[in-house]
């Protein structure tokens, strides 16, 4: 079996595994059944791509979206790996190339959609292909209660039994219930080796804002990140269109995406987002699972997501390259009302509705958190964490107050009006606003009328919003959204418990913020030049820019400024194949001149210890080519022989004779042996 670290460096260009990857790669490579739950952007794909190269035979990857498959296949081709996908989006030439690679035994990874499993011929084809491992991407799609359920995922367990090969399942969004479903449906209930890797994405900055003027808030947020790729998620199709138009009018490159668009129009947006730098896509969550672009620098939610899992998955599309990325979520009382009603008016059984309300409560608890948001988020997934310093509440702690008395007043107003009214009328009661509706219903005579003068209307709106977020009150769809008290509120009403809330800080209209820089001011011009070179190469090859190099790789180039191909080879993300294809071109941008052309045998050693050893052997050969006195007949070794010597490092003269032959060993043996021993 090939060495994992050697392949990690030579093929993928990484000097080390990310946390948790090494153990998963080893388990998958050794043929054990594996379930791995890893954070979005945590490097899941490497955990089946690398074992596929280490093992004999073909690894079949079952993936839910064509765009995702094509994207991974393109990236593997750039890294020099023989991979292919059989999808309805293939050209005839692409399909022929896959079959040819299967026939000659060179194909290592074959991507297929779960729908292909419905075909009776698929199992026979996979048997003939010599499949030795099944990898399942986005394994949570097997969950029948999940929002990404794909019925054909239920056939995967049957395929595993038929082929009798190990299966590795990967997902970023699996709570305990979904994990049980995965184990039952994919592994027949037999517990696989399970890896639950930390959910933390420390490079993501977390922020929430209460809605004031949502369009202005989004425009201001985008202005601070102009020129950077981003996604804005909206709750409705109509909003994606109007907000995309507003962003375009503000000078951004922006487009919209939702499930109601024609398939061709959606493909155009997907292709633009993959290939264009700095494009903003304003979308519903229909734009999601197939997004594998590693250099999305920010994700904003113009509306509250459905659940904490949905929120986590959607923000996880930012910063997959590990470089800093920003997230921001807008929310307000209308969002809370809408999400509650959506659950209550759905067709799910009562126990499912209760679970969905609990998930929404977790998200609202994150939105209305009093301390570090990352602690709250990771706490939901069962992880403890120190304050992160990279969320809005760590940077600007909120002002809080003991809200027990105001909340009891609000609950009393709800009960004294029979739980038939919304927040607007209840606030009028508490503030003593004598409206016609108040007089008609006699609510001006209630004991609660006018007892809430400590807050104005806006202050009470904040109290009611936070009460809803704490699940003390819920809208009743049978009463046109009137607020009803929950069981959680009763201890507060009875004086058995207290509650602390945040003072809302109403921000003045923000000044146009400065654009956030990915690198320091002195490195910014070089980063722009590197991006321009990347864009030109990507357009020429008709591939997404990040398939050439990710933002993170270009940032490292701009900051470290490699001056040789050896130094370039040590940049994260520059594997042997990409160094061969692009190394000299990017080096020329950095140094301003074309680098010396290395022999292919030497170029393969770039960035490795054996590369510098090759150079020392070459220098010794130059000194002794005509013998010690400089008068003998010239003798030289080929570049391939020197490269083999540098890699194999024989420990004695007989080893050198085996590699070089008697004549060359006689001329260079002792000197080469001395260099090799010094190198250790």
C-alpha positions in Angstrom: 0.0 0.0 0.0 1.4 3.4 -1.0 2.4 5.9 1.8 -0.4 8.4 2.7 1.9 11.3 3.5 4.0 10.9 0.3 0.8 11.0 -1.8 -0.6 13.9 0.3 2.4 15.9 -0.6 3.2 14.8 -4.2 -0.4 14.7 -5.5 -2.4 17.2 -3.4 0.4 19.6 -2.4 -0.2 19.5 1.3 2.6 19.1 3.8 0.3 17.8 6.6 -3.2 16.5 7.2 -5.9 18.7 8.7 -7.0 17.7 12.2 -8.7 14.3 12.1 -8.0 13.5 8.5 -5.0 11.1 9.1 -7.0 8.6 11.2 -9.9 8.5 8.8 -7.6 8.1 5.8 -5.9 5.1 7.5 -9.2 3.4 8.4 -10.6 3.8 4.9 -7.4 2.7 3.2 -7.3 -0.4 5.4 -10.8 -1.4 4.2 -12.8 -0.8 7.3 -16.4 0.4 7.2 -16.3 4.1 8.2 -18.8 6.9 9.2 -17.1 10.3 9.3 -18.9 13.4 10.5 -16.6 16.3 9.7 -17.3 20.1 9.4 -18.1 21.6 6.0 -14.7 22.6 4.6 -12.9 20.2 6.9 -11.5 18.2 4.0 -13.9 15.3 3.7 -13.2 14.6 0.0 -9.5 14.0 0.6 -10.5 11.3 3.1 -11.8 9.1 0.3 -9.7 10.4 -2.6 -6.4 9.6 -1.0 -7.3 6.1 0.1 -8.5 5.5 -3.5 -4.9 6.1 -4.6 -3.5 3.9 -1.9 -5.8 0.9 -2.6 -6.0 -1.4 -5.6 -9.1 -1.3 -7.8 -11.6 1.4 -8.4 -13.3 3.5 -5.7 -16.9 4.4 -6.6 -18.1 7.7 -5.2 -21.8 8.2 -4.8 -22.5 11.9 -4.8 -25.8 13.8 -4.9 -25.2 16.6 -7.5 -23.7 16.6 -11.0 -22.0 20.0 -10.4 -20.3 18.6 -7.3 -19.0 15.5 -9.1 -17.7 17.4 -12.1 -16.0 19.9 -9.9 -14.1 17.1 -8.0 -13.2 15.3 -11.2 -11.7 18.5 -12.6 -9.7 19.0 -9.5 -8.4 15.5 -9.5 -7.4 15.8 -13.2 -5.4 18.9 -12.4 -3.7 16.9 -9.6 -2.8 14.2 -12.1 -5.3 11.6 -10.9 -7.3 9.5 -13.4 -10.9 10.0 -12.3 -14.2 10.2 -14.1 -18.0 10.7 -13.7 -20.9 9.0 -15.4 -23.6 11.6 -15.4 -26.4 12.9 -17.6 -24.3 16.0 -18.0 -21.4 14.2 -19.7 -20.4 14.8 -23.3 -20.0 11.7 -25.5 -16.2 12.2 -25.3 -16.2 12.4 -21.5 -18.2 9.1 -21.3 -15.9 7.4 -23.8 -12.9 8.4 -21.8 -14.4 7.0 -18.6 -15.1 3.6 -20.3 -11.6 3.5 -21.8 -10.0 4.2 -18.4 -12.1 1.5 -16.8 -11.1 -1.0 -19.6 -7.4 -0.3 -19.3 -7.5 -0.3 -15.5 -6.1 3.2 -15.0 -9.3 4.7 -13.5 -9.0 5.2 -9.7 -12.2 7.1 -8.8 -15.6 6.7 -10.5 -18.3 9.2 -9.5 -22.0 8.3 -10.0 -25.3 9.8 -8.9 -27.5 7.8 -6.5 -30.3 7.7 -9.2 -28.0 5.5 -11.3 -28.4 2.7 -8.7 -32.0 2.3 -9.9 -30.6 0.8 -13.1 -30.3 -2.9 -13.1 -27.1 -2.8 -15.1 -25.2 -0.6 -12.6 -24.3 -3.4 -10.2 -23.0 -5.5 -13.1 -21.0 -2.6 -14.4 -19.4 -2.0 -11.0 -18.6 -5.7 -10.6 -16.8 -5.7 -14.0 -15.0 -2.4 -13.1 -13.3 -4.1 -10.1 -14.8 -1.8 -7.4 -13.0 -2.3 -4.1 -14.5 0.6 -2.1 -17.7 2.6 -1.9 -17.5 6.2 -0.7 -20.8 8.0 0.0 -20.6 11.8 0.0 -23.4 13.8 1.8 -24.5 10.6 3.6 -27.2 12.6 5.5 -29.3 12.4 2.3 -30.3 8.9 3.5 -32.4 10.5 6.3 -36.0 10.5 5.4 -36.8 13.4 7.7 -33.9 15.5 6.5 -34.4 18.4 4.2 -31.9 16.8 1.7 -33.5 13.4 1.5 -32.8 11.5 -1.7 -34.8 8.2 -2.0 -32.1 6.5 -4.1 -29.7 6.8 -1.2 -31.7 3.9 0.3 -30.3 1.6 -2.4 -26.7 2.1 -1.3 -26.8 -0.5 1.5 -28.1 -3.1 -0.9 -25.2 -2.2 -3.3 -22.7 -2.6 -0.5 -24.0 -6.1 0.3 -24.0 -7.1 -3.4 -20.4 -6.0 -4.0 -19.2 -7.1 -0.6 -16.8 -4.2 -0.3 -16.1 -1.7 2.5 -18.2 1.5 2.6 -17.1 4.9 3.9 -19.8 7.5 4.5 -19.2 11.2 4.9 -21.3 14.1 6.0 -21.1 17.4 7.8 -24.7 17.6 9.1 -25.7 14.6 11.1 -27.3 14.9 14.6 -27.6 11.7 16.7 -30.9 10.8 15.0 -29.5 11.1 11.5 -26.4 9.1 12.5 -28.6 6.2 13.6 -30.5 6.3 10.2 -27.2 6.3 8.3 -25.9 3.3 10.3 -29.2 1.4 9.9 -29.7 2.1 6.2 -26.1 2.0 4.9 -24.5 -0.5 7.2 -27.5 -2.7 8.2 -27.2 -1.6 11.7 -23.7 -3.0 12.1 -21.7 -0.2 13.8 -19.0 1.2 11.5 -15.9 2.8 12.8 -17.2 6.3 13.6 -15.2 9.5 13.5 -16.8 12.6 14.9 -14.4 15.4 14.1 -14.7 18.8 15.7 -17.4 21.0 14.2 -15.3 24.1 14.8 -14.4 26.3 11.8 -12.2 28.9 13.5 -11.5 30.7 10.2 -15.2 31.7 10.0 -16.2 35.0 11.8 -19.8 34.7 13.2 -22.2 37.6 13.4 -26.0 38.1 13.8 -27.9 41.4 13.4 -31.5 42.3 14.2 -33.2 43.5 11.0 -33.6 47.3 10.8 -33.4 48.0 7.1 -32.4 44.6 5.7 -31.6 45.8 2.2 -29.3 48.5 3.4 -27.7 46.1 5.9 -26.9 43.6 3.1 -25.6 46.3 0.8 -23.4 47.7 3.5 -22.0 44.2 4.3 -21.3 43.5 0.6 -19.7 46.9 0.1 -17.1 46.0 2.8 -16.2 42.9 0.8 -16.3 44.3 -2.7 -14.6 42.1 -5.2 -14.8 39.0 -3.1 -17.0 36.0 -3.9 -20.1 35.7 -1.7 -23.5 34.1 -1.2 -26.6 35.8 0.1 -29.3 33.4 1.2 -32.9 34.6 1.1 -36.2 33.0 2.3 -38.1 33.7 -0.9 -37.5 33.5 -4.6 -38.8 37.0 -5.1 -36.3 38.4 -2.6 -33.4 36.8 -4.4 -34.3 38.7 -7.6 -34.9 42.1 -6.0 -31.8 41.9 -3.8 -29.5 40.8 -6.7 -30.8 43.7 -8.7 -30.0 46.1 -5.8 -26.5 44.7 -5.5 -25.9 45.0 -9.2 -27.1 48.6 -9.1 -24.6 49.3 -6.3 -21.8 48.2 -8.6 -21.4 44.5 -7.6 -21.2 41.6 -10.0 -24.3 39.8 -8.8 -27.0 37.4 -10.0 -29.9 35.4 -8.5 -30.6 31.7 -8.2 -33.7 29.7 -7.1 -35.6 26.5 -7.9 -38.2 28.3 -10.0 -35.6 29.2 -12.7 -35.2 27.2 -16.0 -32.6 24.5 -15.7 -30.3 26.2 -18.3 -30.5 29.5 -16.4 -29.5 27.8 -13.2 -26.5 26.1 -15.0 -25.4 29.4 -16.3 -25.3 30.9 -12.7 -23.5 27.8 -11.4 -20.9 28.1 -14.1 -20.4 31.8 -13.6 -20.0 31.3 -9.8 -17.4 28.6 -10.4 -15.4 30.5 -12.9 -15.7 34.2 -12.1 -13.8 36.0 -9.3 -15.9 38.2 -7.0 -19.4 37.1 -8.1 -22.2 37.4 -5.6 -25.0 34.9 -5.9 -28.3 35.8 -4.1 -30.1 32.5 -3.7 -32.6 30.3 -1.9 -31.1 27.2 -0.3 -31.7 25.5 -3.7 -28.1 26.9 -4.3 -26.2 24.8 -1.9 -25.1 21.2 -1.8 -23.3 21.4 -5.1 -21.3 24.4 -4.1 -17.7 23.3 -3.7 -15.9 26.6 -4.4 -13.2 26.8 -1.8 -12.6 30.6 -1.9 -16.0 31.9 -1.0 -15.1 34.8 1.3 -18.4 35.5 2.9 -22.0 34.2 3.4 -24.9 36.4 4.5 -28.4 35.4 5.4 -31.0 38.0 4.6 -33.5 35.9 6.5 -33.3 33.4 9.4 -32.4 29.9 8.3 -34.7 26.9 9.2 -32.5 25.3 11.8 -29.1 25.4 13.4 -28.0 22.5 11.1 -29.1 24.4 8.0 -27.3 27.5 9.3 -24.2 25.6 10.0 -24.2 23.9 6.6 -24.9 27.2 4.7 -22.2 29.3 6.5 -19.8 26.3 6.0 -19.7 27.1 2.3 -17.5 30.1 3.1 -13.7 29.7 3.6 -13.4 26.1 2.6 -9.8 26.8 1.7 -9.0 27.6 5.4 -8.4 31.3 4.8 -10.5 33.9 6.9 -14.1 34.3 5.8 -17.1 36.2 7.2 -20.7 35.2 8.0 -23.6 37.4 9.0 -27.3 36.5 9.6 -30.2 39.0 9.8 -33.3 38.1 11.7 -36.3 39.7 13.3 -39.7 38.9 14.8 -41.3 38.2 11.4 -38.7 35.5 10.7 -39.4 33.8 14.1 -43.2 33.9 13.4 -42.7 32.6 9.9 -40.5 29.7 10.9 -42.8 28.7 13.8 -45.9 28.8 11.5 -44.0 26.8 8.9 -43.5 24.0 11.4 -47.0 24.1 12.9 -48.7 24.2 9.6 -46.7 21.3 8.1 -47.8 17.8 7.7 -45.2 16.1 10.0 -46.4 14.1 13.0 -46.4 15.8 16.4 -43.1 14.3 17.6 -41.4 15.6 14.4 -42.9 19.1 14.9 -41.6 19.1 18.5 -38.1 18.2 17.3 -38.2 20.9 14.6 -39.3 23.5 17.2 -36.4 22.4 19.3 -33.9 22.8 16.4 -35.3 26.3 15.7 -35.0 27.1 19.4 -31.3 26.2 19.2 -30.8 28.6 16.3 -32.7 31.4 18.1 -30.6 30.8 21.2 -27.6 31.4 19.0 -29.1 34.5 17.5 -29.9 36.0 21.0 -26.8 34.7 22.7 -25.3 36.8 25.5 -21.8 35.4 25.2 -19.5 33.9 22.6 -21.5 32.6 19.7 -19.0 29.9 18.8 -19.4 28.4 22.3 -23.2 28.3 21.8 -22.8 26.8 18.3 -20.3 24.1 19.3 -22.3 23.4 22.5 -25.2 22.4 20.4 -23.1 19.8 18.7 -21.8 18.6 22.0 -18.4 20.3 22.1 -16.9 22.6 24.7 -14.9 25.6 23.6 -13.2 28.7 25.0 -14.4 32.2 23.8 -13.3 32.5 20.2 -12.5 36.2 19.8 -13.8 35.8 16.2 -17.5 36.6 16.6 -19.4 39.8 17.0 -20.2 39.2 20.7 -16.6 38.5 21.6 -15.5 41.7 19.9 -18.4 43.8 21.3 -20.1 42.2 24.3 -23.8 43.0 24.5 -25.4 45.1 27.2 -27.8 42.9 29.3 -30.4 43.5 32.0 -32.6 41.6 34.3 -35.8 41.2 32.3 -37.8 39.1 34.7 -40.3 41.9 35.6 -40.9 43.2 32.0 -41.3 39.6 30.8 -43.9 38.8 33.5 -45.8 42.0 32.6 -45.8 40.9 28.9 -47.0 37.3 29.8 -49.7 38.8 32.0 -50.9 41.0 29.1 -51.0 37.9 26.9 -53.1 35.9 29.4 -55.5 38.7 30.3 -56.4 39.1 26.7 -57.1 35.4 26.2 -54.0 34.7 24.0 -55.8 36.2 21.0 -53.5 39.1 20.1 -50.1 39.7 18.5 -47.2 41.8 19.8 -48.4 45.1 18.3 -51.6 45.2 20.3 -50.0 43.8 23.4 -47.3 46.6 23.2 -50.1 49.2 23.0 -51.6 47.7 26.2 -48.3 47.8 28.0 -47.4 51.3 26.9 -50.9 52.7 27.5 -51.6 53.6 23.9 -55.3 54.3 23.8 -56.3 53.1 20.3 -59.8 52.6 19.0 -59.2 48.8 19.1 -58.3 49.2 22.8 -61.5 51.0 23.6 -63.7 48.6 21.6 -62.4 45.6 23.5 -62.2 47.3 26.9 -58.5 46.6 27.2 -57.8 50.0 28.6 -59.4 48.8 31.8 -57.0 45.9 32.2 -54.6 45.9 35.2 -51.7 45.6 32.6 -52.8 48.8 30.7 -49.9 51.3 30.9 -47.7 49.3 33.3 -44.8 49.0 30.8 -43.7 52.6 30.6 -40.0 51.6 31.2 -39.7 50.9 27.5 -40.9 52.6 24.3 -42.5 50.7 21.4 -39.1 49.7 20.0 -37.8 48.5 23.4 -40.9 46.3 23.9 -40.5 45.0 20.3 -37.0 43.8 21.4 -38.4 42.2 24.5 -41.2 40.3 22.6 -38.7 39.2 19.9 -36.4 37.8 22.6 -39.3 36.1 24.4 -40.1 34.4 21.1 -36.5 33.4 20.6 -36.4 31.9 24.1 -39.6 30.0 23.2 -41.6 31.6 25.9 -44.3 32.6 23.4 -45.3 31.1 20.0 -47.6 32.3 17.3 -50.8 30.3 17.0 -51.7 29.6 13.4 -55.3 28.9 14.4 -55.6 32.4 15.8 -54.0 34.3 12.9 -50.6 34.4 14.6 -51.7 35.5 18.0 -49.1 34.9 20.7 -49.6 31.9 23.1 -47.6 31.2 26.2 -45.5 28.0 26.3 -44.8 25.8 29.3 -41.3 27.3 29.4 -42.7 30.6 30.4 -44.7 29.4 33.5 -41.8 29.4 36.0 -41.1 33.0 35.1 -44.7 34.0 35.4 -45.0 32.3 38.8 -41.8 34.0 40.0 -39.9 30.7 40.2 -37.3 31.7 37.6 -35.7 34.8 36.2 -34.5 35.8 32.7 -31.7 38.0 31.4 -32.2 39.7 28.0 -30.0 42.0 25.8 -30.5 45.7 25.3 -30.9 46.2 21.6 -28.4 48.7 20.3 -29.9 50.6 17.4 -27.1 51.4 15.0 -27.0 54.6 13.1 -26.7 54.4 9.3 -23.2 52.9 8.7 -20.6 54.8 6.8 -19.3 53.0 3.8 -16.8 50.6 5.3 -13.4 49.9 4.0 -12.9 46.8 1.9 -11.4 44.0 3.9 -8.0 42.9 2.6 -7.0 39.3 2.3 -3.3 40.3 2.6 -1.3 43.2 3.9 -1.1 46.4 1.8 2.4 45.7 0.6 1.3 42.2 -0.8 -2.0 43.3 -2.3 -0.6 44.3 -5.8 1.2 40.9 -6.1 -1.9 39.0 -5.1 -3.9 40.9 -7.8 -1.2 39.9 -10.4 -1.3 36.3 -9.3 -5.1 36.3 -9.5 -5.0 37.7 -13.0 -2.6 35.0 -14.1 -4.9 32.4 -12.5 -7.9 33.8 -14.3 -6.1 33.8 -17.7 -5.0 30.1 -17.2 -8.5 29.1 -16.0 -10.2 30.7 -19.0 -7.8 29.1 -21.4 -8.4 25.7 -19.8 -12.2 26.3 -19.3 -12.0 25.3 -15.7 -13.0 27.2 -12.5 -10.2 29.5 -11.3 -9.9 27.6 -8.0 -9.1 24.4 -9.8 -5.8 26.0 -10.8 -5.0 27.3 -7.3 -7.2 28.4 -4.4 -7.1 31.8 -2.9 -5.3 30.4 0.1 -2.4 29.2 -2.1 -2.1 32.5 -3.9 -2.2 34.4 -0.6 0.7 32.2 0.6 2.6 32.9 -2.6 2.1 36.6 -2.2 3.2 36.6 1.4 6.2 34.3 1.2 7.3 35.2 -2.4 9.0 32.0 -3.4 12.1 32.6 -5.6 12.7 29.1 -6.9 10.7 26.1 -7.9 11.9 24.3 -4.8 10.4 27.0 -2.7 7.3 27.1 -4.8 6.8 23.3 -4.3 6.5 24.0 -0.5 3.5 26.3 -0.9 0.3 24.7 0.4 -1.7 23.3 -2.5 1.1 23.0 -5.0 1.5 19.3 -5.8 3.8 17.8 -8.3 1.3 17.9 -11.2 0.5 21.6 -10.6 4.1 22.5 -10.1 4.9 20.9 -13.5 2.0 22.7 -15.2 2.0 26.1 -13.5 5.0 26.6 -11.3 7.2 28.4 -13.7 4.4 30.8 -14.8 3.5 31.9 -11.3 7.1 32.1 -10.3 7.7 34.5 -13.2 4.9 36.7 -11.9 6.5 36.8 -8.4 10.1 37.3 -9.5 9.5 39.3 -12.7 11.7 36.9 -14.7 11.5 33.4 -16.2 13.1 30.8 -13.8 15.8 28.6 -15.0 14.5 25.5 -16.8 15.0 22.4 -14.6 15.5 19.0 -16.1 12.2 17.0 -15.6 13.9 14.5 -13.3 15.1 17.3 -11.1 11.7 19.1 -11.3 10.0 16.0 -9.8 12.2 16.4 -6.7 11.3 20.0 -6.2 10.5 21.0 -2.6 11.9 17.7 -1.2 15.1 16.9 0.6 16.1 14.7 -2.3 16.0 17.9 -4.5 18.8 19.6 -2.7 20.7 16.4 -2.5 20.4 16.1 -6.3 21.9 19.5 -6.6 24.9 18.6 -4.4 25.5 15.4 -6.4 25.3 17.4 -9.6 27.9 19.9 -8.3 30.3 17.0 -7.3 29.8 15.4 -10.7 30.8 18.7 -12.4 34.0 18.8 -10.3 35.0 15.2 -11.1 33.6 14.8 -14.7 37.2 14.9 -16.0 38.7 13.2 -13.0 40.4 14.7 -10.0 43.2 16.3 -12.1 40.8 17.5 -14.7 42.6 15.7 -17.6 40.7 12.4 -17.9 38.1 11.4 -20.4 34.7 13.0 -19.4 32.2 10.7 -17.6 28.8 11.8 -16.5 25.6 10.3 -15.0 22.2 11.0 -16.5 19.7 13.2 -14.6 17.5 10.2 -14.0 20.4 8.3 -12.4 21.2 11.3 -10.1 17.5 11.6 -9.2 17.4 7.8 -8.3 20.6 8.2 -6.3 19.1 11.2 -4.4 15.9 9.3 -3.7 17.3 5.8 -2.8 20.4 7.0 -0.9 22.5 3.8 -1.0 24.5 3.3 2.1 27.6 1.7 0.6 29.7 1.5 -2.6 28.0 -1.7 -3.8 24.6 0.2 -3.8 26.1 2.9 -6.0 27.5 0.3 -8.4 24.1 -1.2 -8.8 22.6 2.2 -9.7 25.4 3.7 -11.8 27.5 0.8 -13.1 31.2 0.1 -12.6 32.7 2.9 -14.7 30.6 5.8 -13.1 31.0 4.3 -9.6 34.7 4.2 -10.1 34.8 8.0 -11.0 32.2 9.3 -8.5 31.5 6.5 -6.0 33.6 7.7 -3.0 32.6 11.4 -3.5 28.9 10.6 -3.9 29.0 8.3 -0.9 30.4 11.1 1.2 27.6 13.5 0.1 25.0 10.9 0.9 26.4 10.2 4.4 26.5 13.9 5.2 22.8 14.1 4.2 22.0 11.4 6.7 
